[in-house]
Structures are given as C-alpha cells and as structure tokens.
Amino acid sequence: MKNAQHALPERFAWHCGPTGYELHLDDVTIAEVRPLDAGRVLRMLVQAGDIAPFEMTVRCEERAIGWATQWARQRAGMLCRHVDRQRAQAAGSTRPLDVVPFAATA
C-alpha cells in the first residue's frame, strides 16, 4: 500500500475502509477493491469518454491496488480534466456534484 500511495499523482489517494480499499481523485471514488469469495474484486467506476466501468477478480488486495494505481497513473490527466469539467458544470447549474457520471456500485 505504501508503494502504491507514493506512485500516485498528487490529487489521488487510496483509502482503507471497513469494506475494503477505495481509490479517490479528490473526493470522487474512481476504484474500489472488495472481498469476493476467496479473492478480491477490483471495480473501476469511471465513465468518461471511451472509458467505461468494469470489474475484474484478483487474488489479493496488493495486486488489485497495484493494477488500479498503474491504470490511474496512465490516465491521470484525463481523469483530472474530467472531474474538473464535471465540477465546473455542476457549479454553473442546479445539479448537485454527486451527479458526476462515475458509476455507482451496489
């Protein structure tokens, strides 16, 4: 976890909660790692441009966190622009910020 945290750009951070780990861009959750049977499921929650939400199973949290960290680093500029654009649109309308089109999970 320490290596993944250091590898992330400034606005990104992993948070550990009672149900698993979440990758945040500012205050927006973009990925989560949760227990699933004998392994873990990594859910990428981003829906922006050509990127759609997806999930995959992994053996352990370290692999999921490492994979998601690399994925986010490779797309950091696009992800930051997307969140910033959604915030600007929300600030100029009556829509609440939590309508940012990142997929919600059950």
SULGI-V738637 format. One record per backbone hydrogen bond with DSSP energy under -1.0 kcal/mol. NH is the residue of the N-H (numbers start at 1). CO is the residue of the C=O. Records with the same first field share a line. If there is no record, write none. Layout:
NH=CO / CO
//
This chain:
5=1
6=2
7=3
12=9
13=24
15=22
17=20
21=33
22=15
23=31
24=13
25=28
26=11
28=25
30=23
31=23
32=43
33=21
34=41
36=39
39=36
40=58
41=34
42=56
43=32
44=54
45=30
48=51
51=48
54=44
56=42
58=40
64=60
65=61
66=62
67=63
68=64
69=65
70=66
71=67
72=68
73=69
74=70
79=75
80=76
81=77
82=78
83=79
84=80
85=81
86=82
87=83
88=84
89=85
90=86
91=87
92=88
93=90
99=96
100=97
102=100
103=45
//
